[in-house]
Amino acid sequence: MLRLLTLSLALIALINSSNIPITTATPPGINQNDKKFVQTACNSTPYPTMCYYSLSSAYSSTIKSDPIKLCLTSLNVNLKSAKSASSIVSSLLKKVAFSPEVPNILKGCLKEMKDTADELKQVFAEIIRALIQGRKNLKGGD
């Protein structure tokens, strides 16, 4: 639960970070501003190259210069990666079941990956809930 809270706070900090320029929508066909926004955001992460590589090509035109879309897209990409890694470890586990030590190591690894995927889903749901609540508050509703 502490990891989930830490991840949530980090994402909120990313959204509110003054290092991420918030601009108006980029006209269709101009992709460099979108990529620059993603690059600027990724520079504030522990793994900027991996972040940029994961987001710039396929997602920068969707993200535009919107920090909320950046956050949700990043979570979605990480969730897909966690599920893919879990699947790979699961396959490995089936192949090395005959070894006494390896399955336990892989089982631990698989459990961690599944926990990570579950936590990412929870963070995603919390962000959506916060966005919905924020819109209600802006409209004057509770």
N, C-alpha and C positions, 0 to 999 in steps of 0.2 A: 504494500500500500504506500510506503514511503517513496518507492521508485515511481509510482504513478503520480504522486503529488509533486515530486521533483520534476518529472517530465511535463506535467501540466503547467507548473510555474515557469519552466524554461520556454514553453511554447507561448505563454502569455507575454513573457518578456520579449520574445522574438517579435511578436505582433506589435507591441508597444515601442519597440526599439527605434530610436531616432536615426539609426544607421540605415534604415530601410526607407528610401524615398517614396512618398505617396504622391502619385501624379494622376492626371486625368487619363482617360482611356486612350490607348495608342491607336492611331488609325490603322485600318486593315492593311496588311502587306508590309508594315514596318515592324520587323522582328527584333532589331538590335536593342531597342529600349526595353523590350520584354526580357531579353537575355541579360541585359545589364542589371535589371532589377533583381533577377534570380542570382546573378553573380555577386552583387552587393550583399544580398541576404546570406548567401552561402559563405561569404568571407567571415561571417561572425560565428560560424560553427566550428566544432573541433576537427572536422574533416571537410574543408571547403572544396577540394577537388572532387571528392566522391559526391558531395552534395550537388555541385554544379553539373557533373556528368549525369547524375540521376534525373535532374529536373530540367536542364536547359533545352535539350533537343525536343523531347516529346511533350513537355508540359509548359514551356515558357509562354506560348501563345494563348494557353488557357488561363494561366496565372495572371498575365498582363502585369500590372503594377499593384495588385491587390494583395495585401498581407494576409487577409483571411483565406483567400484561395491558395496562397503559398503554403500556409499552415496546413490546411486540409489536404492539399495535394501531397505535401511531404509525409503526412501521416499515412495516407493511402499507399504511397510508394513503399514506405517502410513496412506497412502491414503485408503487402504483397511479397516483399522480400522475406519477411519472417515466415510466412506460409510456405514459400518456396524452399527455404532452408530447412524447415521442419520436414517437408516431403523428402528432401534429399537424405537427411539423417535417418528418417524412417526406413527408406530403401536400404541404406547402409546397414541398419540394424538387422534387417532380414537376411542380408548377405553374410554377416559375421556372427550369427547366432550361436555357432559352434564354439566360439572362443569364450572362456569363462570371464575374462576381465572386460573385454571390449563392449559387450552389450550393456553393462552397467554404466560405463562412461557415456556411451551414446544415449542411453535412457535419460541420464542426467542432462545431457545437452538438449535432447528433444524436449524435456520438461521445461527447461529454461526458455527455449524458443516458443513453445506454446504459451507460456506465461507472458512472454513479451508480446505476442500477437494479441492475447486477451487484454493486456494493459493498453495497447495501442487502440483497440476497439473501444475501450472505456473512455480514453482520452478523446477520441473522435466524437463519441456520443456526448461527452460533457461540453465540448466546444460547441457542438450543434445546439445543445440545450441553452448554453450561455448566449449564443447568438440570437436564438428565438426570444429569450427573456429580455435581451438588450433591445430588440425591436419592439417588444411590448412596452418596455419602459419608455422608449422614445415616443411612442404613440400615446402615452399617458395611461396605459392599462397596466394591470398587475399580472 
